[in-house]
Amino acid sequence: MIAEVAKRLRTTLPADALVGRLGGEEFAALLASVTEPALHAIAEQLRTEIAGLPIAIGVLGPLACTVSIGIAMGDDTPAGIDDLLAHADDALYRAKRSGRNRVVAWVAGSDPSPRPSQIRRRDDTAD
């Protein structure tokens, strides 16, 4: 199922989007130069694309699949990718808590007390 969701991500997102699996069943996508309305439209298209077509799972047959999507937009301030991922993660969990199968956005300046990033980079220098 994860492989099929990844395939639908690649076919639905713009060709220049960077997409990666964060772990488990969580993915992240980085889209450059996209307006807020376009980002919402892309996320909603992705949500309906996944929900609208059951995924074939071997002998189990087709299974319905839905996604909750959290999006975060940066502006010209030097906020790092870690903070954008943390804000998108917060939006994702708000989507899950409010009923799942929906898109929820975090927009810069909308959170008066953003939490510190919970995303930690792997230290590639220590082996």
N, CA and C atoms as an extended XYZ file, in Angstrom:
381
Properties=species:S:1:pos:R:3:atomname:S:1:resname:S:1:resid:I:1 pbc="F F F"
N         0.830       -1.184        0.000 N   MET     1
C         0.000        0.000        0.000 CA  MET     1
C         0.884        1.261        0.000 C   MET     1
N         1.969        1.250        0.788 N   ILE     2
C         2.867        2.404        0.858 CA  ILE     2
C         3.447        2.705       -0.527 C   ILE     2
N         3.834        1.663       -1.264 N   ALA     3
C         4.407        1.856       -2.593 CA  ALA     3
C         3.398        2.506       -3.542 C   ALA     3
N         2.133        2.106       -3.453 N   GLU     4
C         1.108        2.692       -4.321 CA  GLU     4
C         0.848        4.149       -3.959 C   GLU     4
N         0.827        4.461       -2.676 N   VAL     5
C         0.656        5.857       -2.262 CA  VAL     5
C         1.825        6.690       -2.778 C   VAL     5
N         3.045        6.169       -2.678 N   ALA     6
C         4.220        6.883       -3.189 CA  ALA     6
C         4.099        7.109       -4.693 C   ALA     6
N         3.620        6.122       -5.413 N   LYS     7
C         3.421        6.263       -6.863 CA  LYS     7
C         2.414        7.371       -7.164 C   LYS     7
N         1.331        7.410       -6.409 N   ARG     8
C         0.318        8.445       -6.629 CA  ARG     8
C         0.856        9.826       -6.254 C   ARG     8
N         1.716        9.890       -5.248 N   LEU     9
C         2.376       11.162       -4.924 CA  LEU     9
C         3.177       11.652       -6.127 C   LEU     9
N         3.982       10.771       -6.686 N   ARG    10
C         4.846       11.163       -7.815 CA  ARG    10
C         4.035       11.592       -9.031 C   ARG    10
N         2.898       10.930       -9.285 N   THR    11
C         2.121       11.267      -10.480 CA  THR    11
C         1.226       12.486      -10.281 C   THR    11
N         0.874       12.809       -9.044 N   THR    12
C        -0.030       13.924       -8.784 CA  THR    12
C         0.718       15.227       -8.524 C   THR    12
N         1.854       15.153       -7.849 N   LEU    13
C         2.616       16.366       -7.523 CA  LEU    13
C         3.338       16.900       -8.754 C   LEU    13
N         3.668       18.193       -8.765 N   PRO    14
C         4.422       18.747       -9.886 CA  PRO    14
C         5.747       18.003      -10.079 C   PRO    14
N         6.232       17.982      -11.308 N   ALA    15
C         7.448       17.232      -11.644 CA  ALA    15
C         8.662       17.685      -10.844 C   ALA    15
N         8.707       18.955      -10.446 N   ASP    16
C         9.883       19.445       -9.719 CA  ASP    16
C         9.760       19.300       -8.205 C   ASP    16
N         8.717       18.673       -7.718 N   ALA    17
C         8.539       18.476       -6.273 CA  ALA    17
C         9.535       17.437       -5.768 C   ALA    17
N        10.067       17.679       -4.588 N   LEU    18
C        10.914       16.698       -3.920 CA  LEU    18
C        10.040       15.930       -2.943 C   LEU    18
N        10.045       14.616       -3.051 N   VAL    19
C         9.181       13.777       -2.227 CA  VAL    19
C        10.041       12.733       -1.531 C   VAL    19
N         9.766       12.519       -0.256 N   GLY    20
C        10.490       11.492        0.480 CA  GLY    20
C         9.624       10.908        1.573 C   GLY    20
N         9.946        9.699        1.941 N   ARG    21
C         9.238        9.026        3.034 CA  ARG    21
C         9.979        9.326        4.320 C   ARG    21
N         9.270        9.860        5.297 N   LEU    22
C         9.886       10.199        6.575 CA  LEU    22
C         9.989        8.978        7.480 C   LEU    22
N         9.135        8.030        7.262 N   GLY    23
C         9.113        6.829        8.078 CA  GLY    23
C         7.694        6.368        8.251 C   GLY    23
N         7.534        5.098        8.566 N   GLY    24
C         6.184        4.572        8.734 CA  GLY    24
C         5.362        4.844        7.489 C   GLY    24
N         4.263        5.537        7.685 N   GLU    25
C         3.410        5.888        6.546 CA  GLU    25
C         3.352        7.396        6.354 C   GLU    25
N         4.409        8.093        6.748 N   GLU    26
C         4.464        9.545        6.582 CA  GLU    26
C         5.436        9.915        5.467 C   GLU    26
N         4.954       10.802        4.613 N   PHE    27
C         5.745       11.324        3.513 CA  PHE    27
C         5.851       12.838        3.661 C   PHE    27
N         6.864       13.406        3.041 N   ALA    28
C         6.993       14.863        2.965 CA  ALA    28
C         7.241       15.229        1.511 C   ALA    28
N         6.707       16.370        1.120 N   ALA    29
C         6.935       16.881       -0.233 CA  ALA    29
C         7.320       18.348       -0.119 C   ALA    29
N         8.310       18.741       -0.885 N   LEU    30
C         8.759       20.122       -0.924 CA  LEU    30
C         8.449       20.668       -2.306 C   LEU    30
N         7.630       21.704       -2.342 N   LEU    31
C         7.254       22.330       -3.600 CA  LEU    31
C         7.741       23.775       -3.567 C   LEU    31
N         8.475       24.166       -4.569 N   ALA    32
C         9.017       25.520       -4.629 CA  ALA    32
C         8.108       26.407       -5.482 C   ALA    32
N         8.068       27.666       -5.121 N   SER    33
C         7.352       28.678       -5.909 CA  SER    33
C         5.896       28.321       -6.166 C   SER    33
N         5.202       27.902       -5.132 N   VAL    34
C         3.787       27.569       -5.250 CA  VAL    34
C         3.014       28.525       -4.349 C   VAL    34
N         1.957       29.091       -4.876 N   THR    35
C         1.127       29.992       -4.079 CA  THR    35
C         0.297       29.186       -3.082 C   THR    35
N        -0.206       29.861       -2.071 N   GLU    36
C        -1.022       29.169       -1.075 CA  GLU    36
C        -2.262       28.522       -1.699 C   GLU    36
N        -3.015       29.230       -2.555 N   PRO    37
C        -4.184       28.567       -3.164 CA  PRO    37
C        -3.784       27.358       -4.026 C   PRO    37
N        -2.674       27.463       -4.739 N   ALA    38
C        -2.232       26.333       -5.566 CA  ALA    38
C        -1.809       25.155       -4.695 C   ALA    38
N        -1.146       25.437       -3.570 N   LEU    39
C        -0.730       24.371       -2.665 CA  LEU    39
C        -1.946       23.640       -2.095 C   LEU    39
N        -2.963       24.392       -1.691 N   HIS    40
C        -4.195       23.769       -1.198 CA  HIS    40
C        -4.834       22.916       -2.287 C   HIS    40
N        -4.866       23.428       -3.512 N   ALA    41
C        -5.479       22.690       -4.621 CA  ALA    41
C        -4.715       21.393       -4.904 C   ALA    41
N        -3.395       21.450       -4.874 N   ILE    42
C        -2.575       20.259       -5.112 CA  ILE    42
C        -2.803       19.233       -4.004 C   ILE    42
N        -2.812       19.690       -2.753 N   ALA    43
C        -3.014       18.776       -1.628 CA  ALA    43
C        -4.402       18.144       -1.692 C   ALA    43
N        -5.401       18.924       -2.028 N   GLU    44
C        -6.762       18.396       -2.124 CA  GLU    44
C        -6.880       17.420       -3.291 C   GLU    44
N        -6.222       17.717       -4.399 N   GLN    45
C        -6.221       16.798       -5.541 CA  GLN    45
C        -5.569       15.474       -5.146 C   GLN    45
N        -4.474       15.555       -4.423 N   LEU    46
C        -3.789       14.350       -3.958 CA  LEU    46
C        -4.695       13.552       -3.016 C   LEU    46
N        -5.341       14.232       -2.101 N   ARG    47
C        -6.240       13.555       -1.160 CA  ARG    47
C        -7.362       12.818       -1.893 C   ARG    47
N        -7.997       13.489       -2.842 N   THR    48
C        -9.106       12.847       -3.566 CA  THR    48
C        -8.602       11.752       -4.507 C   THR    48
N        -7.406       11.921       -5.059 N   GLU    49
C        -6.820       10.901       -5.935 CA  GLU    49
C        -6.598        9.598       -5.161 C   GLU    49
N        -6.093        9.712       -3.951 N   ILE    50
C        -5.833        8.511       -3.152 CA  ILE    50
C        -7.134        7.908       -2.634 C   ILE    50
N        -8.047        8.748       -2.157 N   ALA    51
C        -9.306        8.245       -1.609 CA  ALA    51
C       -10.238        7.697       -2.687 C   ALA    51
N       -10.097        8.182       -3.909 N   GLY    52
C       -11.045        7.835       -4.955 CA  GLY    52
C       -10.807        6.518       -5.654 C   GLY    52
N        -9.664        5.907       -5.434 N   LEU    53
C        -9.358        4.666       -6.140 CA  LEU    53
C        -8.768        3.656       -5.165 C   LEU    53
N        -9.512        2.584       -4.846 N   PRO    54
C        -8.982        1.572       -3.931 CA  PRO    54
C        -7.652        1.015       -4.421 C   PRO    54
N        -6.835        0.565       -3.493 N   ILE    55
C        -5.507        0.049       -3.807 CA  ILE    55
C        -5.541       -1.471       -3.732 C   ILE    55
N        -5.074       -2.130       -4.807 N   ALA    56
C        -5.041       -3.587       -4.853 CA  ALA    56
C        -3.948       -4.098       -3.922 C   ALA    56
N        -4.324       -5.009       -3.033 N   ILE    57
C        -3.389       -5.592       -2.070 CA  ILE    57
C        -3.436       -7.111       -2.215 C   ILE    57
N        -2.704       -7.646       -3.160 N   GLY    58
C        -2.601       -9.095       -3.346 CA  GLY    58
C        -3.930       -9.812       -3.236 C   GLY    58
N        -3.962      -10.868       -2.447 N   VAL    59
C        -5.170      -11.682       -2.314 CA  VAL    59
C        -6.253      -10.999       -1.503 C   VAL    59
N        -5.901       -9.928       -0.797 N   LEU    60
C        -6.903       -9.204       -0.018 CA  LEU    60
C        -7.854       -8.413       -0.905 C   LEU    60
N        -7.442       -8.172       -2.134 N   GLY    61
C        -8.273       -7.392       -3.038 CA  GLY    61
C        -8.082       -5.905       -2.812 C   GLY    61
N        -8.918       -5.088       -3.419 N   PRO    62
C        -8.756       -3.642       -3.283 CA  PRO    62
C        -9.181       -3.147       -1.898 C   PRO    62
N        -8.365       -2.277       -1.329 N   LEU    63
C        -8.663       -1.670       -0.035 CA  LEU    63
C        -8.778       -0.163       -0.192 C   LEU    63
N        -9.773        0.394        0.479 N   ALA    64
C        -9.924        1.848        0.460 CA  ALA    64
C        -8.789        2.458        1.282 C   ALA    64
N        -8.306        3.582        0.840 N   CYS    65
C        -7.206        4.265        1.520 CA  CYS    65
C        -7.521        5.758        1.537 C   CYS    65
N        -7.322        6.383        2.677 N   THR    66
C        -7.474        7.829        2.764 CA  THR    66
C        -6.192        8.403        3.339 C   THR    66
N        -6.015        9.700        3.171 N   VAL    67
C        -4.842       10.367        3.719 CA  VAL    67
C        -5.259       11.647        4.423 C   VAL    67
N        -4.517       11.956        5.453 N   SER    68
C        -4.614       13.251        6.108 CA  SER    68
C        -3.360       14.001        5.702 C   SER    68
N        -3.515       15.266        5.357 N   ILE    69
C        -2.381       16.039        4.855 CA  ILE    69
C        -2.227       17.311        5.673 C   ILE    69
N        -1.018       17.531        6.145 N   GLY    70
C        -0.668       18.770        6.817 CA  GLY    70
C         0.282       19.540        5.934 C   GLY    70
N        -0.007       20.807        5.693 N   ILE    71
C         0.872       21.611        4.849 CA  ILE    71
C         1.354       22.839        5.617 C   ILE    71
N         2.541       23.260        5.284 N   ALA    72
C         3.120       24.468        5.873 CA  ALA    72
C         3.810       25.230        4.763 C   ALA    72
N         3.657       26.535        4.808 N   MET    73
C         4.301       27.394        3.811 CA  MET    73
C         5.314       28.283        4.502 C   MET    73
N         6.433       28.441        3.849 N   GLY    74
C         7.436       29.368        4.341 CA  GLY    74
C         7.306       30.674        3.597 C   GLY    74
N         7.934       31.688        4.133 N   ASP    75
C         7.996       32.959        3.426 CA  ASP    75
C         9.467       33.290        3.225 C   ASP    75
N         9.807       34.544        3.117 N   ASP    76
C        11.192       34.911        2.865 CA  ASP    76
C        12.041       34.988        4.127 C   ASP    76
N        11.479       34.636        5.278 N   THR    77
C        12.271       34.630        6.500 CA  THR    77
C        13.143       33.387        6.524 C   THR    77
N        14.210       33.409        7.290 N   PRO    78
C        15.142       32.271        7.267 CA  PRO    78
C        14.717       31.075        8.108 C   PRO    78
N        13.427       30.777        8.168 N   ALA    79
C        12.981       29.577        8.889 CA  ALA    79
C        13.553       28.360        8.179 C   ALA    79
N        14.051       27.436        8.934 N   GLY    80
C        14.663       26.249        8.342 CA  GLY    80
C        13.650       25.201        7.952 C   GLY    80
N        14.119       24.243        7.183 N   ILE    81
C        13.264       23.149        6.742 CA  ILE    81
C        12.764       22.349        7.939 C   ILE    81
N        13.585       22.257        9.002 N   ASP    82
C        13.151       21.525       10.197 CA  ASP    82
C        11.894       22.153       10.797 C   ASP    82
N        11.866       23.489       10.848 N   ASP    83
C        10.696       24.160       11.409 CA  ASP    83
C         9.478       24.009       10.504 C   ASP    83
N         9.665       24.086        9.184 N   LEU    84
C         8.532       23.884        8.275 CA  LEU    84
C         7.988       22.467        8.405 C   LEU    84
N         8.873       21.486        8.528 N   LEU    85
C         8.414       20.112        8.719 CA  LEU    85
C         7.660       19.963       10.035 C   LEU    85
N         8.142       20.614       11.081 N   ALA    86
C         7.453       20.545       12.378 CA  ALA    86
C         6.067       21.174       12.289 C   ALA    86
N         5.950       22.295       11.591 N   HIS    87
C         4.643       22.944       11.436 CA  HIS    87
C         3.708       22.092       10.570 C   HIS    87
N         4.241       21.485        9.515 N   ALA    88
C         3.427       20.598        8.674 CA  ALA    88
C         2.971       19.392        9.492 C   ALA    88
N         3.850       18.892       10.341 N   ASP    89
C         3.509       17.763       11.213 CA  ASP    89
C         2.388       18.150       12.169 C   ASP    89
N         2.473       19.351       12.750 N   ASP    90
C         1.399       19.839       13.623 CA  ASP    90
C         0.076       19.896       12.854 C   ASP    90
N         0.118       20.428       11.636 N   ALA    91
C        -1.097       20.516       10.813 CA  ALA    91
C        -1.627       19.126       10.487 C   ALA    91
N        -0.736       18.175       10.225 N   LEU    92
C        -1.150       16.800        9.950 CA  LEU    92
C        -1.907       16.223       11.138 C   LEU    92
N        -1.386       16.412       12.343 N   TYR    93
C        -2.064       15.863       13.509 CA  TYR    93
C        -3.375       16.587       13.807 C   TYR    93
N        -3.467       17.871       13.459 N   ARG    94
C        -4.759       18.556       13.569 CA  ARG    94
C        -5.763       17.942       12.594 C   ARG    94
N        -5.295       17.598       11.381 N   ALA    95
C        -6.166       16.953       10.391 CA  ALA    95
C        -6.653       15.608       10.912 C   ALA    95
N        -5.773       14.845       11.518 N   LYS    96
C        -6.166       13.538       12.052 CA  LYS    96
C        -7.161       13.690       13.204 C   LYS    96
N        -6.901       14.643       14.096 N   ARG    97
C        -7.794       14.839       15.243 CA  ARG    97
C        -9.160       15.378       14.836 C   ARG    97
N        -9.232       16.056       13.703 N   SER    98
C       -10.508       16.655       13.301 CA  SER    98
C       -11.288       15.779       12.323 C   SER    98
N       -10.941       14.518       12.215 N   GLY    99
C       -11.755       13.611       11.437 CA  GLY    99
C       -11.045       12.846       10.340 C   GLY    99
N        -9.792       13.102       10.103 N   ARG   100
C        -9.006       12.398        9.073 CA  ARG   100
C        -9.523       12.680        7.659 C   ARG   100
N        -8.757       12.213        6.683 N   ASN   101
C        -9.098       12.375        5.267 CA  ASN   101
C        -9.390       13.829        4.929 C   ASN   101
N        -8.463       14.701        5.319 N   ARG   102
C        -8.624       16.128        5.055 CA  ARG   102
C        -7.269       16.801        4.970 C   ARG   102
N        -7.284       18.032        4.493 N   VAL   103
C        -6.087       18.864        4.385 CA  VAL   103
C        -6.197       19.981        5.402 C   VAL   103
N        -5.151       20.152        6.207 N   VAL   104
C        -5.079       21.246        7.174 CA  VAL   104
C        -3.763       21.969        6.945 C   VAL   104
N        -3.813       23.290        6.979 N   ALA   105
C        -2.620       24.091        6.701 CA  ALA   105
C        -2.157       24.872        7.910 C   ALA   105
N        -0.848       25.017        8.011 N   TRP   106
C        -0.225       25.975        8.916 CA  TRP   106
C         0.334       27.061        8.021 C   TRP   106
N         0.075       28.296        8.359 N   VAL   107
C         0.571       29.422        7.569 CA  VAL   107
C         1.447       30.274        8.465 C   VAL   107
N         2.580       30.721        7.951 N   ALA   108
C         3.511       31.540        8.727 CA  ALA   108
C         2.761       32.694        9.381 C   ALA   108
N         3.016       32.891       10.672 N   GLY   109
C         2.367       33.961       11.413 CA  GLY   109
C         1.037       33.569       12.021 C   GLY   109
N         0.540       32.360       11.732 N   SER   110
C        -0.767       31.954       12.250 CA  SER   110
C        -0.673       31.336       13.631 C   SER   110
N         0.507       30.957       14.052 N   ASP   111
C         0.702       30.315       15.349 CA  ASP   111
C         1.478       31.270       16.243 C   ASP   111
N         0.858       31.839       17.266 N   PRO   112
C         1.545       32.831       18.079 CA  PRO   112
C         2.695       32.268       18.902 C   PRO   112
N         2.690       30.971       19.162 N   SER   113
C         3.778       30.385       19.950 CA  SER   113
C         4.214       29.056       19.345 C   SER   113
N         4.919       29.112       18.202 N   PRO   114
C         5.312       27.855       17.564 CA  PRO   114
C         6.236       27.053       18.472 C   PRO   114
N         6.018       25.756       18.475 N   ARG   115
C         6.872       24.899       19.295 CA  ARG   115
C         8.214       24.723       18.603 C   ARG   115
N         9.252       24.429       19.352 N   PRO   116
C        10.539       24.143       18.712 CA  PRO   116
C        10.412       22.903       17.832 C   PRO   116
N        11.219       22.843       16.831 N   SER   117
C        11.173       21.721       15.907 CA  SER   117
C        11.419       20.402       16.630 C   SER   117
N        10.596       19.406       16.314 N   GLN   118
C        10.775       18.067       16.857 CA  GLN   118
C        11.506       17.181       15.857 C   GLN   118
N        11.761       17.715       14.676 N   ILE   119
C        12.457       16.958       13.641 CA  ILE   119
C        13.950       17.112       13.888 C   ILE   119
N        14.640       16.033       13.934 N   ARG   120
C        16.086       16.084       14.169 CA  ARG   120
C        16.813       15.447       12.996 C   ARG   120
N        17.838       16.131       12.536 N   ARG   121
C        18.647       15.595       11.442 CA  ARG   121
C        19.587       14.519       11.977 C   ARG   121
N        19.862       13.549       11.125 N   ARG   122
C        20.819       12.515       11.472 CA  ARG   122
C        22.217       13.117       11.426 C   ARG   122
N        23.021       12.803       12.379 N   ASP   123
C        24.399       13.292       12.402 CA  ASP   123
C        25.235       12.363       11.540 C   ASP   123
N        25.504       12.782       10.296 N   ASP   124
C        26.251       11.948        9.353 CA  ASP   124
C        27.728       11.844        9.694 C   ASP   124
N        28.204       12.673       10.614 N   THR   125
C        29.628       12.640       10.921 CA  THR   125
C        29.968       11.571       11.941 C   THR   125
N        28.986       11.078       12.679 N   ALA   126
C        29.267       10.063       13.700 CA  ALA   126
C        28.894        8.687       13.189 C   ALA   126
N        29.864        7.852       12.970 N   ASP   127
C        29.608        6.463       12.492 CA  ASP   127
C        30.169        5.481       13.460 C   ASP   127
